[in-house]
Amino acid sequence: MTTKTGTLYGIGVGPGDPELITLKALKVLQEVPHIFASCSTKNTYSLALSIVRCHLNGAGIEHLPFPMTKDPQVLASAWERNARRVLEVLATGRDAAFVTLGDPLTYSTFGYLLKTLKRLNPEVGIVTIPGITSYSAAAALTHIPLTEGEESFYLVSGALGAARLKEVIDKSDNIVILKTYRYFDEIYQVLADLDLLDRTTCISRCGLEGETIVENLRELKGRDLPYLSMIIIKKKGKGY
Ligand SMILES: C[S@@+](CC[C@H](N)C(=O)[O-])C[C@H]1O[C@@H](n2cnc3c(N)ncnc32)[C@H](O)[C@@H]1O
């Protein structure tokens, strides 16, 4: 008798508030016997897991460590090791979930896991359950429409570098920059050069303890931002 292979659910848990999760995600999290959460190689903390912990029904929890490095070889071997571990659990016939912050296919570790799993086993059963992105929640919090009418919208990483960031800003009406924390000085300078500091809002730790909204970016000059920070730029202004 062959065991039916389990399914992996890639679950977006939203950006922080445990109520910003879909009913579908909640149902799966309460039914799967095994939950994977990524963490660094230094500790077992997972923000995604801490967001949904209050919803869990006793599923087994397993951390998948990922080294904080940009070395492609080290990263590839970590992905392979973690993907093989996921396949091992699915091979026992159990379903499993992999929890991720925000949406699983927006700047998320889940994207890499998905590709590695499919490469190792093209038949693997994967269901992705979308989550509320950090920038959707931040737009709601600040009452900033991300797009209206025929406007365009660009989502970028803060690691883009000044020249490319200027290019992107030039092309779009509305821009959201995620992963700002390490590059804030550079981003600040680009916004100052383009005279956009007054059309920019910085949101940190949206839906979490320590949530802050800064409308006047000048207040942040030279300051360190928390890891969970983003910038919303409305080139035409906020309109109110
Ligand atoms: C690796 S990306 C994850 C994006 C996530 N998958 C999403 O759908 O929004 C991490 C970046 O998302 C942003 N972010 C995620 N959660 C946030 C929150 N609660 N408040 C502010 N920014 C957040 C920050 O820019 C952070 O550096």
The ligand as a Tripos MOL2 file, in Angstrom:
@<TRIPOS>MOLECULE
LIG
   27    29     1     0     0
SMALL
NO_CHARGES

@<TRIPOS>ATOM
      1 C1         10.8650   40.2600    3.6680 C.3       1 LIG1
      2 S1          9.7280   41.5430    3.4640 S.3       1 LIG1
      3 C2          8.2020   40.7390    3.7740 C.3       1 LIG1
      4 C3          7.0380   41.3490    3.0070 C.3       1 LIG1
      5 C4          5.7410   40.6050    3.2820 C.3       1 LIG1
      6 N1          5.7650   39.2890    2.6850 N.3       1 LIG1
      7 C5          4.5160   41.3600    2.8010 C.2       1 LIG1
      8 O1          3.6540   40.7650    2.1350 O.co2     1 LIG1
      9 O2          4.3800   42.5530    3.1140 O.co2     1 LIG1
     10 C6          9.9950   42.4150    4.9620 C.3       1 LIG1
     11 C7          9.6470   43.8760    4.8180 C.3       1 LIG1
     12 O3          8.2350   44.0320    4.7850 O.3       1 LIG1
     13 C8          7.8620   45.2260    5.4500 C.3       1 LIG1
     14 N2          6.9680   44.8750    6.5770 N.ar      1 LIG1
     15 C9          6.4860   43.6480    6.8640 C.ar      1 LIG1
     16 N3          5.6540   43.7000    7.9260 N.ar      1 LIG1
     17 C10         5.6060   45.0020    8.3190 C.ar      1 LIG1
     18 C11         4.9220   45.6960    9.3530 C.ar      1 LIG1
     19 N4          4.1210   45.0610   10.2160 N.pl3     1 LIG1
     20 N5          5.1030   47.0380    9.4520 N.ar      1 LIG1
     21 C12         5.9210   47.6980    8.5880 C.ar      1 LIG1
     22 N6          6.5940   47.0790    7.5860 N.ar      1 LIG1
     23 C13         6.4390   45.7570    7.4550 C.ar      1 LIG1
     24 C14         9.1550   45.9040    5.9140 C.3       1 LIG1
     25 O4          9.5440   46.8060    4.9020 O.3       1 LIG1
     26 C15        10.1070   44.7250    5.9870 C.3       1 LIG1
     27 O5         11.4600   45.1360    5.8490 O.3       1 LIG1
@<TRIPOS>BOND
     1     1     2 1
     2     2     3 1
     3     2    10 1
     4     3     4 1
     5     4     5 1
     6     5     6 1
     7     5     7 1
     8     7     8 2
     9     7     9 1
    10    10    11 1
    11    11    12 1
    12    11    26 1
    13    12    13 1
    14    13    14 1
    15    13    24 1
    16    14    15 ar
    17    14    23 ar
    18    15    16 ar
    19    16    17 ar
    20    17    18 ar
    21    17    23 ar
    22    18    19 1
    23    18    20 ar
    24    20    21 ar
    25    21    22 ar
    26    22    23 ar
    27    24    25 1
    28    24    26 1
    29    26    27 1
@<TRIPOS>SUBSTRUCTURE
     1 LIG1         1 GROUP 0 **** ****
